[in-house]
Amino acid sequence: MATCSHLDQVQLLQPRGAVAGCEECLKIGSGWVHLRMCHSCGRIGCCDSSPNKHATGHAREGEHPLMRSVEPGEDWSWCVIDEAMFVLAAP
C-alpha cells in the first residue's frame, strides 16, 4: 500500500460556502465530473475523470500535492506525487 510523505502539508480547510463547480471549468465554460479541493489553498478543481483534470494540474504546477474529495458522502484525500489515498481522522 502506498503511503503519503506530504501529510505535514495538510491543512484542514473547508469550502468557502457552496461549491459552484470547478473554478477553471466555470471560467472556460467546460463541464466536469467530480470535484476536488486543494488541502493547501482550498482551490476547487475537477477530477481526472473530467476532460480538463484541473485538480491534478493545480497539484503538479505548484507546491500543493494534496487534495480531497468535496463530493457529498466522500471523506478521502489523495496525494498526487505519492499516488496515495488516505482518510484524515477527526480531531
N, C-alpha and C positions, 0 to 999 in steps of 0.2 A: 504494500500500500504506500502510495506517495505521501510525503509529508511536506508541509509548507515551512520554509525558512524565513518567512517575512511576517510572522504573526506579531512581531513587535511593532508593526506599522498599522495594525488595526485600530481604527477609531470607531467608536460606537455611534455612528451618525444615523439620523432618521431623515426621511424625505422632508423637504421644506413644503409642507402642505400636500395637496392632492397631486399625484403624478399624472401629468397630461400625456406623457409619452416620451420617446427618445428625443432628447434635446436637439440632436443634429438632424434626425429624420424630420422633425417638425419644421426645421428651418428650410429643408430642401423639398418638402412635400412628399416624402417617401413613407412607406409603411414599414412595420416591424412585427416581430412575432412575440418575443418576451422581453422584459426589461430587467436591467441590472443597475446597481448603484455602486459607485466607486467608494471603497472604505476610507479613502484619504480625503477626498474633496466633496463627495456627495453628488457628483455628476451622474445623471441618468442616461444610460445608453442602451442600445439594442443588443440582443444576444447573438451568438454565432449562427443561429438558425435564421436570422434576419439577413436580408440582402446586403446591408452595409456593415454589419458587425462593429458598430461604433464603440461598444463597451470594451472589447478586446483591443481595438485600435487605440483607444484612450490609454489603456494599461500599457501597451507597447511603446507609445510615444513618450511617456514620461516616467516618473518615479512612482507610479501608482499601480502596483501589480495585483492588488486585491479588490474583488468586487463581491457583491451579494445579490441574490435574487430579491426583487421587490414585487414578485408575483404573490397574490393572496395565498396564504397557507404554506408558503415555502420559507424555510429558515436556513438555507445553506449558503455557504460562501465558496469562492473559487480563487485560487492563486494562478494567474496566467503564466508566470515564469516557471513555477514548480509543477504546474498541471495537477494541483491537489485540491480536492474538495474537503471542506470542513464545516462543522456547525459550532457556533460560539455558544458557550454555556451561559445561562442567565446569571447575572451578578448576585 
